[in-house]
Amino acid sequence: MIKAIERSIDPQGRIMLPKEWRKFGNKVLLIQKDQELRIIPAKYKKLSDIPEKIVDITSNLNDWHSLKNELLKSK
């Protein structure tokens, strides 16, 4: 199920999450992809653990140099 709400961003850049959405914990990952902003619970220790695809990559995530080069080329 998808829930959506509209919130304002205060002058300090804060967004108030609804109380029932805070059950995921008090730390989140903020992700910008194209023209979208995503908020994902920080229960994931590595980006590779996040169930949805954030970037299109073909490199082995254990090979940092290969991954870094691919990400730099995609800019």
Phi, psi and omega per residue, in radians:
M1 nan 2.404 3.107
I2 -1.872 2.285 3.048
K3 -2.049 2.449 3.124
A4 -2.378 2.444 3.061
I5 -2.407 2.775 3.060
E6 -1.853 2.310 3.115
R7 -2.332 2.671 3.041
S8 -1.596 2.678 3.057
I9 -1.778 2.187 -3.099
D10 -1.339 2.996 -3.086
P11 -1.015 -0.393 3.107
Q12 -1.564 0.046 3.108
G13 1.509 0.259 -3.095
R14 -1.591 2.589 3.050
I15 -2.186 2.296 3.119
M16 -1.527 2.103 3.076
L17 -1.524 2.521 3.075
P18 -1.040 2.597 -3.085
K19 -0.946 -0.754 -3.090
E20 -1.194 -0.317 3.101
W21 -1.473 -0.245 -3.103
R22 -1.409 -0.018 -3.140
K23 -1.146 -0.253 -3.117
F24 -1.406 -0.093 3.129
G25 2.055 3.137 -3.077
N26 -1.867 0.238 3.057
K27 -2.258 2.410 -3.135
V28 -2.381 2.789 2.972
L29 -1.720 2.325 3.047
L30 -1.832 2.181 -3.056
I31 -2.199 2.283 3.026
Q32 -1.872 2.181 3.057
K33 -2.317 2.025 -3.074
D34 0.937 -2.113 -3.120
Q35 -1.761 0.383 3.135
E36 -2.004 2.591 2.957
L37 -2.032 2.354 -3.139
R38 -2.174 2.499 3.061
I39 -2.061 2.089 -3.086
I40 -2.186 2.347 3.108
P41 -0.938 2.434 -3.074
A42 -1.419 0.366 3.087
K43 -1.191 -0.304 3.114
Y44 -1.449 2.232 -3.079
K45 -1.472 -0.434 -3.137
K46 -2.318 2.637 3.092
L47 -1.027 -0.540 -3.130
S48 -1.207 -0.259 3.119
D49 -1.450 -0.262 -3.092
I50 -1.218 2.230 -3.024
P51 -1.161 -0.444 3.138
E52 -1.700 2.685 -3.101
K53 -1.405 2.158 -3.119
I54 -1.697 -0.756 3.105
V55 -2.292 2.657 3.066
D56 -1.535 1.898 3.133
I57 -2.319 2.647 3.090
T58 -2.027 -0.193 -3.117
S59 -1.206 2.694 3.030
N60 -1.230 2.198 -3.092
L61 -1.173 -0.270 3.099
N62 -1.490 -0.174 3.133
D63 -1.820 1.572 -3.022
W64 -1.011 -0.750 -3.072
H65 -1.124 -0.756 3.104
S66 -1.112 -0.773 3.134
L67 -1.112 -0.803 3.140
K68 -1.029 -0.793 3.130
N69 -1.090 -0.729 3.130
E70 -1.134 -0.737 3.129
L71 -1.145 -0.677 3.111
L72 -1.149 -0.629 3.120
K73 -1.216 -0.471 -3.071
S74 -1.397 -0.122 -3.132
K75 -1.221 nan nan
